[in-house]
């Protein structure tokens, strides 16, 4: 059975680097550097994702995650480890990202499995401990 995916952002080209724009992080500049982007596309090497914050005095570059080939080799898995909200693994088509990198395409779609929440906080309310439903938790709950 194939999982349904929902669009969560896009990957575009900025000079020789790749820019990752996510709906869950509006306005954030997430970048895969030029050398990392080339190694990811050409050699399947894991690439770091950086958040770039520009100000008048100094640019702050923060390591926030990674991008790597999916298990099948047909996709790119994006993992954002730092920041709010924490996101599940996101995916993009390797062919689309390669076309963006080569300049044949303007954007590659980034998506996430539709059945997974976009943040850990959303998932907490839906989680249940099904195996223990209906069990008594202690002596105080047991009635004779």
MARZAVEX-281060 format. One record per residue: x, y, z of N, C-alpha, C in turn. Coordinates in nm, 4 decimals, decimal comma, padded with zeros to 6 digits. Each point is the difference from the previous one (the first is absolute). Layout:
<nodes>
NODE     n.xx     n.yy     n.zz    ca.xx    ca.yy    ca.zz     c.xx     c.yy     c.zz
NODE        X        Y        Z        X        Y        Z        X        Y        Z
...
</nodes>
This chain:
<nodes>
NODE     n.xx     n.yy     n.zz    ca.xx    ca.yy    ca.zz     c.xx     c.yy     c.zz
NODE  00,0845 -00,1185  00,0000 -00,0845  00,1185  00,0000  00,0883  00,1238  00,0000
NODE -00,0310  00,0942 -00,0847  00,0796  00,1204 -00,0145 -00,0517  00,1088  00,0928
NODE  00,0945  00,0694  00,0674 -00,0391  00,1072  00,0916 -00,0384  00,1251 -00,0770
NODE -00,1002  00,0712  00,0490 -00,0384  00,1277 -00,0587  00,0959  00,1064  00,0523
NODE  00,0367  00,0912 -00,0878  00,0946  00,1055  00,0373 -00,0708  00,1348 -00,0104
NODE  00,0436  00,0935  00,0849 -00,0532  00,1361 -00,0069  00,1154  00,0957 -00,0232
NODE -00,0215  00,0999 -00,0821  00,1034  00,0973 -00,0326  00,0315  00,0833  00,1244
NODE  00,1284  00,0148  00,0292  00,0409  00,0782  00,1168  00,1011  00,1084 -00,0337
NODE  00,0385  00,0114 -00,1267  00,0951  00,1027 -00,0374  00,0588 -00,0259 -00,1372
NODE  00,1141  00,0657 -00,0259  00,0660 -00,0166 -00,1289  00,1497  00,0236  00,0140
NODE  00,0734 -00,0497 -00,0988  00,1440  00,0214 -00,0083  00,0253  00,0786 -00,1276
NODE  00,0721  00,1107  00,0120  00,0344  00,0825 -00,1142  00,1518  00,0174 -00,0054
NODE  00,0481  00,0554 -00,1080  00,1436  00,0206 -00,0168  00,0344  00,1454  00,0312
NODE  00,1078  00,0181  00,0721  00,0521  00,1321  00,0283  00,1483 -00,0044 -00,0335
NODE  00,0351  00,0525 -00,1155  00,1341 -00,0149 -00,0583  00,0271 -00,1492 -00,0158
NODE  00,1018 -00,0570  00,0629  00,0275 -00,1437 -00,0103 -00,0500 -00,0756  00,1237
NODE -00,0583  00,0707  00,0949 -00,0530 -00,0617  00,1226 -00,1484 -00,0307 -00,0193
NODE -00,0559 -00,0784  00,0918 -00,1421 -00,0312 -00,0011 -00,0661  00,0644  00,1214
NODE -00,1109  00,0659 -00,0223 -00,0752  00,0667  00,1060 -00,1239 -00,0833  00,0303
NODE -00,0202 -00,0330  00,1273 -00,1146 -00,0802  00,0427 -00,0992  00,0939  00,0685
NODE -00,1191  00,0118 -00,0588 -00,1045  00,0856  00,0553 -00,1116 -00,0895  00,0521
NODE -00,0265  00,0071  00,1309 -00,1008 -00,0861  00,0622 -00,1158  00,0833  00,0533
NODE -00,1220 -00,0505 -00,0190 -00,1188  00,0688  00,0506  00,0019  00,0106  00,1523
NODE  00,0615 -00,0968  00,0684  00,0061  00,0008  00,1463  00,1023  00,1003  00,0527
NODE  00,0854  00,0531 -00,0861  00,1006  00,0997  00,0373 -00,0076  00,1180 -00,0954
NODE -00,1112  00,0740 -00,0029 -00,0118  00,1110 -00,0949  00,1064  00,1064  00,0258
NODE  00,0608  00,0463 -00,1073  00,1020  00,1038  00,0104  00,1384 -00,0485  00,0368
NODE  00,0136 -00,1254  00,0414  00,1315 -00,0535  00,0366  00,0777 -00,0327 -00,1270
NODE  00,1275  00,0333  00,0006  00,0868 -00,0318 -00,1120  00,0800 -00,1241  00,0350
NODE -00,0409 -00,1143 -00,0568  00,0702 -00,1260  00,0200  00,0758 -00,0309 -00,1284
NODE  00,1298 -00,0320  00,0146  00,0859 -00,0141 -00,1169  00,0837 -00,1265  00,0075
NODE  00,0145 -00,0670 -00,1159  00,0986 -00,1062 -00,0183  00,1089  00,0641 -00,0843
NODE  00,1203  00,0112  00,0548  00,1107  00,0680 -00,0670  00,0324 -00,0593 -00,1361
NODE  00,0705  00,0769 -00,0824  00,0303 -00,0395 -00,1379  00,0758 -00,1321 -00,0079
NODE  00,1043 -00,0162  00,0793  00,0792 -00,1235 -00,0046 -00,0823 -00,1173  00,0512
NODE -00,0744  00,0198  00,1107 -00,0856 -00,1058  00,0537 -00,1091 -00,0383 -00,0996
NODE -00,0605  00,0990 -00,0679 -00,1045 -00,0276 -00,0986  00,0558 -00,0844 -00,1143
NODE  00,1180  00,0356 -00,0478  00,0626 -00,0761 -00,1086  00,0285 -00,1434  00,0439
NODE  00,0554 -00,0181  00,1209  00,0308 -00,1342  00,0509 -00,1261 -00,0821  00,0255
NODE -00,1080  00,0640  00,0447 -00,1271 -00,0684  00,0223 -00,0551 -00,0523 -00,1325
NODE -00,0025  00,0852 -00,1018 -00,0557 -00,0370 -00,1296  00,0890 -00,1010 -00,0732
NODE  00,1288  00,0289 -00,0075  00,0908 -00,0820 -00,0817  00,0446 -00,1293  00,0673
NODE  00,0195  00,0043  00,1333  00,0604 -00,1148  00,0679 -00,0868 -00,0601  00,1109
NODE -00,1169  00,0595  00,0258 -00,0882 -00,0532  00,1030  00,0510  00,0214  00,1414
NODE  00,0907  00,0952  00,0186  00,0549  00,0276  00,1334 -00,0986  00,0827  00,0824
NODE -00,0001 -00,0204  00,1305 -00,0855  00,0778  00,0899  00,0465  00,1447  00,0007
NODE -00,0967  00,0910 -00,0063  00,0294  00,1433 -00,0015 -00,0600  00,0651  00,1237
NODE  00,0687  00,0973  00,0549 -00,0508  00,0758  00,1140 -00,0934  00,1097 -00,0494
NODE -00,1016  00,0309  00,0814 -00,0923  00,1093 -00,0289  00,0250  00,1087  00,1036
NODE  00,0163  00,1218 -00,0481  00,0305  00,1132  00,0877 -00,1106  00,1041 -00,0067
NODE -00,0261  00,0638  00,1139 -00,0915  00,1137  00,0055  00,0868  00,1250 -00,0006
NODE -00,0266  00,0892 -00,0927  00,0775  00,1232 -00,0119 -00,0872  00,1153  00,0458
NODE  00,0465  00,0716  00,1018 -00,0694  00,1172  00,0510  00,0868  00,1220 -00,0279
NODE -00,0504  00,0897 -00,0818  00,0773  00,1184 -00,0387 -00,0420  00,1188  00,0853
NODE  00,0987  00,0780  00,0395 -00,0263  00,1258  00,0706  00,0965  00,1044 -00,0546
NODE -00,0121  00,1225  00,0469  00,0852  00,1076 -00,0491  00,1466 -00,0234  00,0364
NODE  00,0237 -00,0593  00,1167  00,1373 -00,0156  00,0488  00,0641 -00,1316 -00,0401
NODE -00,0752 -00,1080  00,0146  00,0610 -00,1310 -00,0175 -00,1042 -00,1006 -00,0521
NODE  00,0460 -00,0962 -00,0767 -00,0857 -00,1098 -00,0427  00,0244 -00,1179  00,0931
NODE -00,1079 -00,0595  00,0504  00,0113 -00,1143  00,0886 -00,0386 -00,1248 -00,0792
NODE  00,0883 -00,0988 -00,0008 -00,0247 -00,1245 -00,0704 -00,0081 -00,1113  00,1031
NODE -00,1158 -00,0674  00,0049 -00,0254 -00,1037  00,1001 -00,0294 -00,1327 -00,0687
NODE  00,0652 -00,1058  00,0421 -00,0235 -00,1347 -00,0519 -00,1322 -00,0502  00,0581
NODE -00,0994 -00,0271 -00,0870 -00,1320 -00,0393  00,0495 -00,0444 -00,1389 -00,0440
NODE  00,0748 -00,0649 -00,0892 -00,0439 -00,1317 -00,0440  00,0852 -00,0564 -00,1107
NODE -00,0572 -00,0987 -00,0709  00,0753 -00,0664 -00,1069 -00,0935 -00,0458 -00,1107
NODE  00,0608 -00,0259 -00,1159 -00,0709 -00,0566 -00,1139  00,0817 -00,1180 -00,0499
NODE -00,0670 -00,1093 -00,0299  00,0701 -00,1192 -00,0478 -00,0909 -00,0759 -00,0957
NODE  00,0587 -00,0937 -00,0736 -00,0808 -00,0820 -00,0894 -00,0923 -00,0892  00,0819
NODE -00,1186 -00,0231 -00,0516 -00,0932 -00,0918  00,0649  00,0501 -00,1422 -00,0197
NODE -00,0633 -00,0946  00,0666  00,0419 -00,1400 -00,0109 -00,0073 -00,0508 -00,1433
NODE -00,1004  00,0435 -00,0736 -00,0158 -00,0460 -00,1382  00,0989  00,0671 -00,0947
NODE  00,0550  00,1144  00,0407  00,0903  00,0745 -00,0866 -00,0717  00,0908 -00,0978
NODE -00,1341 -00,0023  00,0009 -00,0774  00,0817 -00,0925 -00,0439  00,1324  00,0610
NODE  00,0203  00,0145  00,1299 -00,0436  00,1207  00,0682  00,1098  00,0570  00,0877
NODE -00,0261  00,1183  00,0496  00,0904  00,0644  00,0954 -00,0789  00,0203  00,1283
NODE  00,0528 -00,0535  00,1093 -00,0632  00,0138  00,1317  00,0595  00,1214  00,0692
NODE -00,0861  00,0837  00,0534  00,0422  00,1224  00,0678 -00,0371 -00,0136  00,1468
NODE  00,0988  00,0181  00,0866 -00,0210 -00,0099  00,1448  00,0370  00,1342  00,0624
NODE -00,0973  00,0644  00,0648  00,0254  00,1254  00,0711  00,0033 -00,0345  00,1481
NODE  00,1172  00,0181  00,0625  00,0209 -00,0404  00,1387 -00,0152  00,1139  00,1004
NODE  00,0147  00,1243 -00,0451  00,0042  00,1145  00,0908 -00,1104  00,0976 -00,0369
NODE -00,0665  00,0548  00,1004 -00,0983  00,1047 -00,0241 -00,1412 -00,0455  00,0280
NODE -00,0906  00,0946  00,0010 -00,1405 -00,0293  00,0238 -00,0772  00,0304 -00,1246
NODE -00,0970 -00,0764 -00,0399 -00,0304 -00,1289  00,0579  00,0951 -00,1068 -00,0514
NODE  00,0182 -00,1049  00,0789  00,0805 -00,1125 -00,0468 -00,0806 -00,0733 -00,1067
NODE  00,0637 -00,0326 -00,1078 -00,0692 -00,0587 -00,1139  00,0341 -00,1465 -00,0167
NODE -00,0923 -00,0770 -00,0586  00,0341 -00,1386 -00,0343  00,0913  00,0022 -00,1218
NODE  00,0447 -00,1148 -00,0434  00,0796 -00,0057 -00,1217 -00,0834  00,0501 -00,1171
NODE  00,0620  00,0825 -00,0813 -00,0639  00,0536 -00,1195  00,0700 -00,0610 -00,1204
NODE -00,0687 -00,0019 -00,1134  00,0559 -00,0652 -00,1169 -00,0179  00,0849 -00,1244
NODE  00,0979 -00,0121 -00,0917 -00,0067  00,0629 -00,1317  00,0498 -00,1011 -00,1022
NODE -00,0501  00,0091 -00,1201  00,0445 -00,0878 -00,1074  00,1433  00,0351 -00,0381
NODE  00,0880 -00,1001 -00,0041  00,1395  00,0249 -00,0383  00,0067  00,0557 -00,1416
NODE -00,0836 -00,0519 -00,0901 -00,0004  00,0484 -00,1385 -00,0400  00,1473 -00,0062
NODE -00,1007  00,0403  00,0790 -00,0417  00,1403  00,0018  00,1104  00,0887  00,0566
NODE  00,0631 -00,0432  00,1104  00,1059  00,0799  00,0619  00,1196  00,0111 -00,0952
NODE  00,0311 -00,1077 -00,0683  00,1099  00,0014 -00,0971 -00,0307  00,0987 -00,1135
NODE -00,1241  00,0012 -00,0476 -00,0392  00,0950 -00,1041  00,0072  00,1442  00,0493
NODE -00,0360  00,0233  00,1262  00,0119  00,1341  00,0581  00,1477  00,0393  00,0058
NODE  00,0836 -00,0906  00,0468  00,1433  00,0270  00,0122  00,0621  00,0327 -00,1362
NODE -00,0424 -00,0711 -00,1044  00,0548  00,0205 -00,1350 -00,0638  00,1187 -00,0717
NODE -00,1063  00,0577  00,0576 -00,0649  00,1163 -00,0598 -00,1097 -00,0333 -00,0986
NODE -00,0409 -00,1256 -00,0106 -00,1066 -00,0411 -00,0912 -00,1388  00,0245  00,0582
NODE -00,0078  00,0161  00,1292 -00,1274  00,0131  00,0698  00,0154  00,1105  00,1040
NODE -00,1073  00,0746  00,0297  00,0105  00,1085  00,0977 -00,0143 -00,0470  00,1436
NODE -00,0802 -00,1062  00,0241 -00,0214 -00,0459  00,1372 -00,0300 -00,1494  00,0035
NODE  00,0393 -00,0619  00,1100 -00,0323 -00,1402  00,0284 -00,0914 -00,0012  00,1219
NODE -00,1039 -00,0803 -00,0057 -00,0957 -00,0061  00,1100  00,0570 -00,0795  00,1176
NODE -00,0213  00,0514  00,1201  00,0360 -00,0700  00,1234 -00,1307 -00,0439  00,0640
NODE -00,0076 -00,1264  00,0420 -00,1225 -00,0499  00,0617  00,0274 -00,0871  00,1204
NODE -00,1057 -00,0214  00,0760  00,0063 -00,0840  00,1203 -00,1162 -00,0978 -00,0060
NODE  00,0137 -00,1170  00,0640 -00,1125 -00,0935  00,0060 -00,1216  00,0677  00,0623
NODE -00,1158 -00,0131 -00,0634 -00,1220  00,0695  00,0446 -00,0507 -00,0492  00,1338
NODE  00,0312 -00,1254  00,0375 -00,0527 -00,0532  00,1248  00,0855  00,0373  00,1201
NODE  00,1114  00,0650 -00,0209  00,0865  00,0403  00,1118 -00,0189  00,1475  00,0288
NODE  00,0011  00,0396  00,1269 -00,0163  00,1412  00,0335  00,1237  00,0788 -00,0408
NODE -00,0175  00,1297 -00,0271  00,1123  00,0850 -00,0382  00,0826  00,0458  00,1186
NODE -00,0497 -00,0175  00,1204  00,0805  00,0333  00,1174 -00,0277 -00,1033  00,1085
NODE  00,0897 -00,0105  00,0920 -00,0172 -00,0982  00,1081 -00,1159  00,0362  00,0901
NODE -00,0287  00,1287  00,0150 -00,1102  00,0432  00,0856 -00,1335 -00,0473 -00,0571
NODE -00,0158  00,0040 -00,1335 -00,1241 -00,0451 -00,0624 -00,0196 -00,1492  00,0229
NODE  00,1085 -00,0758  00,0010 -00,0065 -00,1446  00,0143 -00,0333 -00,0459  00,1400
NODE  00,0320  00,0811  00,1020 -00,0235 -00,0411  00,1392 -00,1482 -00,0171  00,0299
NODE -00,0836  00,0870 -00,0563 -00,1421 -00,0087  00,0298 -00,0640 -00,1230 -00,0646
NODE  00,0539 -00,0459 -00,1113 -00,0576 -00,1142 -00,0710  00,0536 -00,1337  00,0512
NODE  00,1082  00,0018  00,0758  00,0621 -00,1239  00,0472 -00,0780 -00,0622  00,1143
NODE -00,0133 -00,1314 -00,0043 -00,0654 -00,0743  00,1078  00,0819 -00,1215  00,0307
NODE -00,0053 -00,0424  00,1212  00,0669 -00,1230  00,0401 -00,1032 -00,1115 -00,0094
NODE -00,0236 -00,0478 -00,1223 -00,1077 -00,0943 -00,0285  00,0141 -00,1295  00,0789
NODE  00,1197 -00,0493  00,0165  00,0209 -00,1285  00,0666 -00,0463  00,0026  00,1461
NODE  00,0026  00,1184  00,0626 -00,0369  00,0095  00,1404 -00,1389  00,0585  00,0233
NODE -00,0760  00,0257 -00,1062 -00,1349  00,0550  00,0172 -00,0853 -00,0930  00,0866
NODE -00,0656  00,0548  00,0980 -00,0910 -00,0770  00,0833  00,0655 -00,0727  00,1165
NODE  00,1317  00,0013  00,0072  00,0681 -00,0670  00,1120  00,0033  00,0907  00,1216
NODE -00,0088 -00,0579  00,1182  00,0106  00,0779  00,1226  00,1454  00,0342  00,0241
NODE  00,0265  00,1205  00,0455  00,1368  00,0484  00,0167  00,0573 -00,0211  00,1393
NODE -00,0801 -00,0198  00,0980  00,0550 -00,0155  00,1349 -00,1078 -00,0473  00,0963
NODE  00,0383 -00,0139  00,1274 -00,0937 -00,0501  00,0997 -00,1170  00,0940  00,0222
NODE  00,0236  00,1298 -00,0166 -00,1058  00,0977  00,0251 -00,1122 -00,0115 -00,1025
NODE  00,0297 -00,0494 -00,1202 -00,1010 -00,0122 -00,1041 -00,0815 -00,1289  00,0125
NODE  00,0490 -00,0962  00,0741 -00,0685 -00,1293  00,0113 -00,1093  00,0125  00,1046
NODE -00,1191 -00,0433 -00,0369 -00,1115  00,0077  00,0951 -00,0464 -00,1425  00,0294
NODE -00,0233 -00,0268  00,1212 -00,0422 -00,1357  00,0407 -00,1452 -00,0221 -00,0217
</nodes>
